Amino acid sequence: MNITAKLAWNQIKRNRYRTIGAILAILLSTALTTAVFCFVTSANTMLVSFLGERYGEYGGAYQSLLLIPAVFFAGLIFVMSVTVISNVFQASANQRMNEFGILKCVGSTTKQIKETVIFESIWLSILGIPLGMVSGLGAAFFGVKVTGNFVAQMNELQQSIIMRPITMELSFSIKPWALIVSALFSFFTVLYAAYKPAKKAGNITALSCIRGLEDSNVAIVVHTKKWVKRCFGFEGILAERNMTRNKASFQPTIRALAIGILLLLCTGSLVLQAQQLKAYMDPGTDDVMMDYCSNRTYEVNEETGRTEEIISKPIYSQEAELVRQRLLEYGDIEITGVGGDNGTYHVNMEMQYLTPEMQQAMEQLTEDSVELKVDILVLDQTSYEKICEEAKVPIGSNILLNYYRYNDNGRLKHIVPFSEELTELVLQKADSDMTTVSVDAFLMENQVPTHVFALNESPIRLVLPEAELRFYDWYCNPEDELAYMQYAKSVGEEFFPTFTNDSYAKEGFTVRVSRVDTMIRVLNIAIVMVEIIVYGFVGVLLLIGLVSVISTLSTNVMIRAREFAILKSVGMPTEGLQKMLLSESVICTLKATVWGVPLGILIPYLINLVIRQAQPVLYQVPWGLLLTSIVGIFLIILAVTFGAVYKLRKQNLIESIRLKNY
């Protein structure tokens, strides 16, 4: 073992508290890296088992779903770990300036000083990385088990949606290459974090090291901010000047705290957006639904050049009513039926029939007419008779639903689209075939059955007495859901013979029996699962940052023992010293907030700009999390600082003043 390696090892043994802090930071960083790689390999094993070796037809998309989050998380780990571990080595180097000066005076070279710090990082890696990998494996095993339970629940719910068994199973899996990459990644992170402090320590002259200055030729001019003087007085001025002179020590700590605030705000904001999406998609009912849906293909009509929708197995409203009557034989239940066709027809609507709100929704078109999609709807006989009675028109009438809901840059707007002067519609197909239908009545949103709300793809929604449809849904709210679902499945087998065949989709249609809120339950499980993973990841990153805060602040206080003793000897009371440290805590918190809060708001806001184009989801600031994080950071800084000061109370003032080796 060469001399620089021995010096590094002696430093590790002599400075136990700093060593423990560094090892803890490396351990947490390695554990988090190992856990991420374990999740990736476990997810890869699940997808290979479910889709095949290359993930089947959509292999590239699935690989992106795995690799992009892994690279993103690895980048965050690297940034936070480098910030924290580098701060630990910087604090160590600052504390050993006098030692480096003596070594240079007796003949040590700049290279040897650098090697001493580098060897210290290697020794710490040898101690910390294996412990981190073991901890990461344990955390990953627990996390994969918890996540696997959520995946199993999603399998059960998704099976009721697509009516075929789901065999996706997430189990703990780790590959040797993942452990090797994790160890190398962690080791490279530690070396990179130690390199800058090592280079800085090696480049300082011997005289500067002995005098305890980073650069003896540079005078640091400090301009006190007026608000600091007004808020904290003379003690605040001392606090700010100390933070400015020791900028290299405080900056990494402030950076780590800012990253912590940023991560918390980003996570909280994205969770709030996910909750909004869930609320929007929530059907507000737990009815059981039997659903028929035909496959469809798209072809370009040679004569018109328009895209034409081809429905493989349409269902007729008369047949749908027969299915409803058969379902009613179950017992004392009510069945509501809603069917539709949302891709066959369009209408060239004259602008005079559009309300001003609708024209604005259509981006204020100035042409004489606009092409609008048409939803053809058919209700069950009982519901249809009720809305005819509501609209005060005879049975057999055509009723236009005169309301429209659309996403206006993140806001869900409800408007009345058409003037009541509209008396007929000319329905056109892609092949130019036209059908004129009369508009016998209008109904507003509060006059329409609840289940029709979900069918809101097109501006024009026309209820007809009967029609050929692409899909049809039968809704029921039975007392015994399982018994009714079994009965509904038997009815499905009766009317649609391939109902229980795993290849039924190839027959041109699908049939499902499930609860209406199944999809929202799947989404809720997915949100909870992602919350647990992300909050766990962010929590460990914050622990890494906390190690930096504790190590740096406590080391700074210990280094300044001589300064505190001099201030006391010239008359500063204990209360004044405490006020100065309180001022440092407040300034440190404010600086972290100034950097972390704007970025923590800006990043999820930019993400929301993309989301709101597709879904009515607005950005929200997580005010509770914001205030909690700021107060929490301030209390942590305060506790660490005053905890370190408490240890200095037993030291003699004269001995502290005489102490030069700091």
C-alpha positions in Angstrom: 0.0 0.0 0.0 1.5 3.4 -1.0 1.8 6.4 1.2 -1.2 8.3 -0.2 -3.5 5.3 0.3 -2.3 4.9 3.9 -2.9 8.6 4.6 -6.4 8.3 3.1 -7.2 5.2 5.2 -5.9 7.0 8.4 -8.2 9.9 7.7 -11.1 7.5 7.4 -10.3 5.9 10.7 -9.6 9.2 12.5 -12.7 11.1 11.3 -15.4 8.6 12.2 -18.4 10.9 12.0 -17.5 12.3 8.6 -16.7 8.7 7.4 -20.1 7.5 8.6 -21.8 10.3 6.7 -19.9 9.6 3.5 -20.5 5.9 3.7 -24.2 6.5 4.4 -24.5 8.8 1.3 -22.7 6.2 -0.9 -24.8 3.4 0.6 -28.1 5.2 -0.1 -27.0 6.2 -3.6 -25.9 2.6 -4.4 -29.1 1.2 -2.9 -31.2 3.4 -5.0 -29.3 2.6 -8.1 -29.5 -1.2 -7.4 -33.2 -0.9 -6.7 -33.8 0.8 -10.1 -31.9 -1.8 -12.0 -33.8 -4.6 -10.1 -37.1 -3.0 -11.1 -35.9 -2.8 -14.7 -34.8 -6.5 -14.9 -38.0 -7.6 -13.1 -40.2 -5.7 -15.5 -38.2 -7.0 -18.4 -38.7 -10.6 -17.2 -42.4 -10.0 -16.9 -42.7 -8.5 -20.4 -40.6 -11.3 -22.0 -42.8 -13.9 -20.3 -46.0 -12.2 -21.5 -45.0 -10.9 -25.0 -42.0 -13.0 -26.0 -38.3 -12.4 -26.2 -38.4 -9.1 -28.2 -41.8 -7.9 -26.8 -43.6 -8.8 -30.0 -44.9 -6.3 -32.5 -44.5 -3.3 -30.2 -41.1 -4.1 -28.9 -39.6 -0.7 -29.4 -42.4 1.0 -27.5 -42.1 -1.4 -24.5 -38.3 -1.0 -24.5 -38.7 2.8 -24.4 -41.2 2.4 -21.5 -38.5 0.6 -19.5 -35.3 2.5 -20.6 -36.6 6.1 -20.5 -37.7 6.0 -16.8 -34.5 4.0 -15.9 -32.3 6.6 -17.6 -34.2 9.5 -16.0 -34.0 8.0 -12.5 -30.3 7.2 -13.0 -29.7 10.8 -14.0 -31.4 12.1 -10.9 -29.5 9.7 -8.7 -26.2 10.8 -10.4 -26.9 14.5 -10.0 -28.0 14.3 -6.4 -25.3 11.8 -5.4 -22.5 13.9 -7.0 -23.9 17.0 -5.3 -24.0 15.3 -1.9 -20.8 13.2 -2.0 -18.8 16.0 -3.5 -20.0 18.2 -0.7 -18.8 15.6 1.8 -15.3 15.5 0.3 -15.2 19.3 -0.1 -15.9 19.6 3.7 -13.3 17.0 4.4 -10.7 18.8 2.2 -11.5 22.2 3.9 -11.1 20.7 7.3 -7.7 19.2 6.3 -6.2 22.3 4.7 -3.6 22.7 7.4 -2.6 19.1 7.0 -2.3 19.5 3.2 0.0 22.5 3.7 2.3 20.6 6.0 2.4 17.7 3.5 3.4 20.1 0.8 6.0 21.7 3.0 7.7 18.4 3.6 7.8 17.5 -0.1 4.4 16.1 -1.1 3.4 16.9 -4.7 0.1 18.2 -6.1 -0.5 14.8 -7.6 0.0 13.1 -4.2 -2.5 15.5 -2.5 -5.0 14.7 -5.2 -4.3 11.0 -4.8 -5.0 11.2 -1.1 -8.5 12.5 -1.7 -9.1 10.0 -4.5 -7.9 7.1 -2.4 -10.2 8.2 0.3 -13.1 8.0 -2.2 -12.0 4.5 -3.2 -11.8 3.3 0.4 -15.2 4.7 1.1 -16.6 3.0 -2.1 -15.2 -0.3 -1.0 -17.0 0.1 2.4 -20.2 1.7 1.1 -21.0 0.1 -2.3 -21.4 -3.5 -1.1 -23.6 -2.4 1.8 -25.6 -0.3 -0.6 -26.1 -3.2 -3.0 -27.3 -5.5 -0.3 -29.7 -2.8 1.0 -30.8 -2.1 -2.6 -31.6 -5.7 -3.2 -33.6 -5.9 0.0 -35.5 -2.7 -0.9 -36.1 -3.9 -4.5 -37.4 -7.3 -3.3 -39.9 -5.6 -1.0 -40.9 -3.0 -3.7 -41.3 -5.6 -6.4 -43.5 -7.7 -4.1 -45.7 -4.8 -3.3 -45.9 -3.7 -7.0 -46.5 -7.3 -8.0 -49.7 -7.4 -5.8 -50.9 -4.2 -7.6 -50.2 -5.9 -11.0 -52.2 -9.0 -10.0 -55.2 -6.8 -9.0 -54.9 -5.0 -12.4 -54.8 -8.4 -14.1 -58.1 -9.4 -12.5 -59.8 -6.1 -13.5 -58.4 -6.0 -17.0 -59.6 -9.6 -17.6 -63.2 -8.4 -17.0 -62.6 -5.7 -19.6 -61.1 -7.8 -22.4 -62.6 -11.1 -21.4 -59.5 -13.2 -21.7 -57.0 -14.4 -19.0 -54.1 -12.0 -18.2 -50.8 -13.8 -17.3 -48.6 -10.7 -16.5 -46.8 -11.5 -13.3 -44.2 -9.2 -11.7 -41.8 -11.2 -9.6 -38.3 -10.3 -8.3 -35.6 -11.0 -10.9 -32.0 -9.8 -11.0 -29.4 -10.4 -13.5 -25.6 -10.5 -12.9 -25.0 -7.8 -15.5 -27.4 -5.5 -13.6 -25.4 -5.8 -10.4 -22.1 -5.2 -12.2 -23.5 -2.1 -13.9 -25.0 -0.9 -10.6 -21.6 -1.3 -8.9 -19.7 0.4 -11.7 -22.2 3.3 -11.9 -22.0 3.9 -8.2 -18.2 3.7 -8.2 -17.9 6.1 -11.1 -20.3 8.5 -9.3 -18.2 8.5 -6.2 -14.9 9.0 -8.2 -16.5 11.9 -10.2 -17.8 13.5 -7.0 -14.4 13.3 -5.4 -12.4 14.5 -8.4 -13.2 18.3 -8.1 -12.5 18.6 -4.4 -9.3 16.6 -5.0 -8.2 18.9 -7.8 -9.0 21.9 -5.8 -7.1 20.7 -2.7 -4.1 19.8 -4.9 -3.9 23.2 -6.5 -3.9 25.3 -3.4 -0.5 26.5 -2.4 1.3 25.3 0.8 1.1 28.8 2.4 -2.6 29.1 1.7 -3.2 25.7 3.2 -1.3 26.5 6.4 -3.1 29.8 6.7 -6.4 28.1 6.2 -7.3 30.1 3.1 -8.4 28.8 -0.3 -6.6 31.6 -2.1 -4.5 34.0 -0.3 -4.3 36.4 -3.2 -8.0 37.1 -3.6 -9.8 39.6 -1.3 -13.5 38.7 -0.8 -15.7 41.8 -0.9 -19.1 41.2 0.7 -22.0 43.6 0.1 -24.7 43.2 2.8 -28.2 43.1 1.6 -30.5 45.7 3.2 -33.3 43.2 4.0 -30.8 41.0 5.9 -29.8 44.0 8.0 -33.4 45.1 8.7 -34.6 41.6 9.6 -31.7 40.3 11.6 -29.5 43.2 12.5 -25.8 43.0 13.1 -26.0 39.2 13.6 -27.6 38.8 10.2 -24.7 40.8 8.6 -22.2 38.4 10.1 -24.3 35.4 9.0 -24.4 36.6 5.4 -20.8 37.5 5.2 -19.8 34.1 6.6 -22.0 32.4 4.0 -20.5 34.5 1.2 -16.9 33.8 2.3 -17.7 30.1 2.6 -19.7 30.0 -0.5 -18.0 26.7 -1.7 -19.2 25.0 1.5 -22.8 26.3 1.5 -23.5 26.1 -2.2 -23.7 22.2 -2.5 -26.0 22.1 0.6 -28.3 24.7 -0.8 -28.2 22.9 -4.2 -29.2 19.6 -2.5 -32.0 21.3 -0.6 -33.3 23.0 -3.8 -33.3 19.6 -5.6 -35.3 18.2 -2.8 -37.9 20.9 -3.0 -38.0 20.6 -6.8 -38.6 16.8 -6.6 -41.3 17.1 -4.0 -43.1 19.8 -5.9 -42.8 17.9 -9.3 -44.1 14.7 -7.7 -46.9 16.4 -5.8 -48.0 18.4 -8.9 -48.0 15.3 -11.2 -50.0 13.3 -8.6 -52.6 16.1 -8.5 -52.9 16.0 -12.3 -53.3 12.3 -12.2 -56.1 12.7 -9.6 -57.8 15.2 -11.9 -57.7 12.8 -14.8 -59.1 10.0 -12.6 -62.0 12.3 -11.5 -62.7 13.2 -15.1 -62.8 9.6 -16.2 -64.9 8.5 -13.2 -68.3 7.4 -14.5 -69.9 8.2 -11.1 -71.7 4.8 -11.0 -70.9 1.2 -10.1 -73.4 -0.4 -12.5 -72.7 -3.6 -14.2 -72.3 -3.3 -18.0 -72.7 -5.8 -20.8 -71.0 -4.4 -23.8 -71.1 -5.3 -27.5 -68.6 -3.7 -29.8 -67.9 -4.5 -33.5 -64.4 -4.4 -35.0 -63.9 -1.7 -37.6 -61.4 -0.9 -40.3 -60.7 2.2 -42.4 -60.5 2.4 -46.1 -60.1 5.3 -48.5 -63.1 5.6 -50.8 -61.8 5.6 -54.4 -64.5 8.0 -55.7 -64.5 10.6 -53.0 -61.0 10.2 -51.5 -62.5 10.3 -48.0 -61.6 7.8 -45.3 -64.5 5.4 -44.8 -65.3 3.4 -41.7 -66.2 -0.3 -42.3 -68.1 -1.9 -39.4 -67.4 -5.7 -39.4 -70.4 -6.9 -37.4 -73.0 -4.2 -36.8 -75.7 -4.7 -34.2 -79.3 -3.6 -35.0 -81.3 -1.8 -32.4 -84.1 -4.4 -32.7 -81.6 -7.2 -31.8 -80.3 -5.1 -28.9 -83.8 -4.7 -27.5 -84.2 -8.5 -27.7 -81.0 -8.9 -25.6 -82.4 -6.4 -23.1 -85.7 -8.3 -22.8 -83.7 -11.5 -22.2 -81.6 -9.8 -19.5 -84.8 -8.5 -17.8 -85.8 -12.2 -17.2 -83.1 -12.3 -14.5 -85.5 -10.9 -12.0 -86.4 -7.6 -10.3 -83.9 -5.4 -12.2 -83.9 -2.4 -14.5 -81.9 -2.5 -17.7 -80.8 0.7 -19.5 -79.6 0.3 -23.1 -77.5 2.8 -25.1 -76.0 2.1 -28.5 -74.2 4.2 -31.0 -72.3 4.7 -34.3 -69.7 7.5 -34.1 -67.8 7.2 -37.3 -70.1 6.7 -40.3 -71.8 10.1 -40.8 -70.9 13.7 -41.0 -72.8 16.9 -41.6 -71.9 20.1 -43.4 -73.5 22.6 -40.9 -74.2 26.1 -41.9 -72.7 28.7 -39.6 -76.0 30.4 -38.9 -77.2 27.3 -36.9 -74.2 27.4 -34.6 -74.4 29.4 -31.4 -71.6 32.0 -30.7 -70.2 29.6 -28.0 -70.0 26.8 -30.6 -68.3 29.0 -33.1 -65.7 29.9 -30.5 -65.2 26.2 -29.8 -64.7 25.7 -33.5 -61.9 28.3 -33.3 -64.1 31.1 -34.6 -64.4 29.8 -38.2 -65.3 32.4 -40.8 -66.5 30.1 -43.6 -70.2 29.7 -44.5 -70.3 26.0 -43.2 -68.3 23.6 -41.1 -68.0 19.8 -41.3 -69.0 18.1 -38.0 -69.0 14.5 -37.0 -72.2 12.8 -36.0 -73.0 10.4 -33.3 -76.1 8.3 -34.0 -77.6 7.1 -30.7 -80.3 4.6 -29.9 -81.8 4.0 -26.5 -83.7 1.1 -25.1 -87.4 1.3 -25.6 -88.3 2.5 -22.1 -85.6 5.2 -22.0 -86.5 6.4 -25.5 -90.2 6.7 -24.5 -89.1 8.8 -21.4 -87.1 11.3 -23.4 -89.8 11.6 -26.0 -92.2 12.4 -23.2 -89.5 14.9 -21.8 -89.2 16.5 -25.2 -93.0 16.5 -25.7 -92.8 14.7 -29.0 -94.5 11.5 -30.2 -92.7 8.1 -30.2 -90.7 7.8 -33.4 -89.3 11.3 -33.3 -85.7 12.2 -33.9 -84.2 14.1 -31.0 -81.0 16.3 -31.1 -79.0 16.5 -27.8 -78.3 20.2 -27.7 -75.3 20.2 -25.4 -71.6 19.8 -26.1 -68.7 19.1 -23.7 -65.1 19.7 -24.9 -61.6 20.2 -23.6 -60.7 23.9 -23.8 -56.9 23.8 -23.0 -57.4 21.9 -19.8 -60.8 23.1 -18.9 -64.0 21.1 -19.5 -66.5 23.4 -21.0 -70.3 22.7 -21.3 -72.1 24.7 -24.0 -75.3 24.8 -26.1 -74.0 24.2 -29.6 -77.0 24.7 -31.9 -79.8 27.2 -32.5 -83.3 25.9 -32.2 -83.9 27.1 -35.8 -82.2 23.9 -36.9 -85.0 21.7 -38.3 -83.2 19.0 -40.3 -79.8 17.4 -40.9 -78.3 16.0 -44.0 -76.3 13.0 -42.9 -73.4 12.2 -45.4 -71.2 9.1 -45.6 -67.7 8.9 -47.0 -69.1 7.6 -50.3 -71.3 10.7 -50.6 -74.5 8.8 -49.8 -76.8 11.3 -48.2 -79.8 10.9 -45.8 -82.0 13.8 -44.7 -83.5 13.4 -41.2 -85.7 15.8 -39.4 -84.9 17.4 -36.0 -88.1 17.0 -34.1 -86.9 18.2 -30.7 -84.0 19.4 -28.6 -82.9 18.1 -25.2 -80.4 19.8 -22.8 -77.8 18.1 -20.6 -80.0 17.8 -17.5 -82.7 16.1 -19.5 -80.6 13.2 -20.7 -80.0 9.8 -19.0 -76.7 9.6 -17.1 -75.2 6.8 -19.2 -75.5 8.9 -22.4 -73.0 11.4 -21.0 -70.1 9.2 -21.6 -70.9 9.0 -25.4 -69.7 12.5 -26.3 -67.2 12.1 -29.1 -68.9 14.3 -31.7 -70.6 17.7 -31.6 -73.8 16.4 -33.2 -75.6 13.7 -31.2 -78.8 12.5 -32.7 -81.1 10.1 -31.0 -83.1 7.9 -33.5 -85.9 5.4 -32.8 -83.8 2.6 -34.5 -80.6 2.3 -36.5 -77.7 0.0 -37.4 -75.0 0.5 -34.7 -71.4 -0.3 -34.0 -71.7 -0.8 -30.3 -74.4 -1.2 -27.6 -74.2 -1.2 -23.8 -76.7 -2.7 -21.4 -76.5 -1.2 -17.8 -77.9 -2.7 -14.6 -77.4 -2.3 -10.9 -78.3 -5.7 -9.4 -78.1 -6.6 -5.7 -76.0 -9.6 -6.4 -73.4 -8.5 -8.9 -71.6 -11.9 -9.3 -74.9 -13.8 -9.9 -76.1 -11.2 -12.5 -72.8 -11.2 -14.3 -72.9 -15.0 -14.6 -76.4 -14.7 -16.0 -75.4 -11.9 -18.4 -72.5 -14.0 -19.7 -75.0 -16.8 -20.4 -77.2 -14.4 -22.3 -74.1 -13.3 -24.2 -73.3 -16.9 -25.1 -76.9 -17.2 -26.4 -76.9 -14.2 -28.7 -73.2 -14.1 -29.5 -72.0 -17.7 -29.7 -68.3 -16.9 -29.7 -68.6 -15.1 -26.4 -66.4 -17.4 -24.3 -63.9 -18.2 -27.1 -60.5 -16.7 -26.6 -60.4 -15.9 -30.3 -63.7 -14.1 -30.4 -62.1 -10.9 -31.5 -61.3 -12.5 -34.8 -65.0 -13.1 -35.4 -65.4 -9.3 -35.8 -66.8 -8.3 -32.4 -66.1 -8.3 -28.7 -68.5 -8.8 -25.8 -67.7 -8.0 -22.2 -69.5 -8.1 -18.8 -67.9 -5.9 -16.2 -68.5 -3.0 -13.8 -68.7 0.4 -15.4 -66.0 1.7 -13.1 -63.6 -1.1 -13.8 -61.4 1.1 -16.0 -61.3 3.8 -13.3 -60.4 1.2 -10.7 -57.5 0.0 -12.9 -56.4 3.7 -13.3 -56.6 4.2 -9.5 -54.5 1.1 -8.9 -52.0 2.3 -11.4 -51.8 5.8 -9.8 -51.3 4.4 -6.3 -48.6 2.0 -7.6 -46.8 4.9 -9.4 -47.2 7.1 -6.3 -45.6 4.5 -4.1 -42.7 3.9 -6.5 -42.0 7.6 -7.1 -42.5 8.8 -3.5 -40.2 6.0 -2.4 -37.6 7.0 -4.9 -37.9 10.7 -4.0 -37.8 9.8 -0.3 -34.5 8.1 -0.7 -33.1 10.9 -2.7 -34.1 13.3 0.0 -32.4 11.1 2.6 -29.2 11.4 0.5 -29.6 15.2 0.5 -30.2 15.1 4.2 -26.9 13.3 4.8 -25.3 16.2 2.9 -27.0 18.8 5.0 -26.1 17.2 8.3 -22.5 16.5 7.3 -21.8 19.9 5.8 -23.6 22.1 8.4 -22.2 20.2 11.4 -18.7 20.3 9.9 -19.0 24.0 9.2 -19.9 24.6 12.8 -17.0 22.6 14.1 -14.6 24.4 11.7 -15.8 27.7 13.0 -15.3 26.8 16.7 -12.4 29.4 16.9 -14.6 32.1 15.3 -17.4 31.5 17.8 -14.9 31.6 20.7 -13.5 35.0 19.4 -17.0 36.5 19.1 -17.8 35.4 22.6 -14.5 36.8 24.0 -15.2 40.3 22.5 -18.6 40.4 24.1 -21.2 38.7 21.9 -23.7 37.0 24.2 -25.0 33.5 23.6 -28.3 34.9 22.4 -26.4 36.9 19.7 -24.6 33.9 18.5 -27.8 32.0 18.3 -29.4 34.8 16.4 -26.5 34.7 13.9 -26.9 31.0 13.4 -30.7 31.4 13.1 -30.1 34.0 10.4 -27.8 31.6 8.5 -30.6 29.0 8.7 -33.2 31.4 7.3 -30.9 32.6 4.5 -30.0 29.1 3.6 -33.6 28.1 3.4 -34.6 31.1 1.4 -31.8 30.5 -1.1 -32.9 26.8 -1.5 -36.5 28.0 -1.9 -35.6 30.6 -4.6 -34.0 27.9 -6.7 -36.2 24.9 -5.9 -39.7 26.4 -5.9 -39.7 28.1 -9.4 -38.2 25.0 -11.1 -40.6 22.8 -9.1 -43.5 24.8 -10.4 -42.2 25.3 -14.0 -41.3 21.7 -14.8 -44.7 20.1 -14.0 -46.4 23.2 -15.6 -44.6 22.5 -18.9 -45.6 18.8 -18.7 -49.2 20.0 -18.1 -49.1 22.1 -21.3 -48.8 18.8 -23.2 -51.4 16.9 -21.1 -54.0 19.6 -21.3 -54.1 19.3 -25.1 -55.6 15.9 -24.8 -57.4 15.9 -21.4 -59.2 18.5 -19.3 -56.4 18.6 -16.6 -55.1 21.9 -15.3 -51.9 22.5 -13.4 -52.2 22.9 -9.7 -49.6 24.1 -7.2 -49.4 21.6 -4.3 -49.5 24.4 -1.7 -49.6 22.1 1.3 -46.5 20.2 0.1 -44.8 23.4 -0.7 -45.2 25.0 2.7 -44.4 21.7 4.5 -41.2 21.2 2.6 -40.0 24.8 3.3 -40.8 24.6 7.0 -39.3 21.1 7.2 -36.1 22.3 5.5 -35.8 25.2 7.9 -36.3 23.0 11.0 -33.8 20.5 9.7 -31.1 23.2 9.1 -31.9 24.8 12.5 -31.7 21.5 14.4 -28.5 20.4 12.7 -26.8 23.8 13.3 -27.8 24.2 16.9 -27.1 20.5 17.6 -23.5 21.0 16.5 -23.2 24.2 18.5 -24.4 22.4 21.6 -21.4 20.1 21.3 -19.0 23.1 21.4 -20.3 24.4 24.7 -18.0 22.2 26.7 -14.9 23.6 24.9 -12.7 26.2 26.7 -12.7 29.6 25.0 -8.9 30.0 25.3 -8.2 26.6 23.8 -10.7 27.2 21.0 -9.0 30.5 20.2 -5.6 29.0 20.2 -6.8 26.2 17.9 -5.4 26.7 14.4 -5.9 23.4 12.9 -9.5 23.8 11.6 
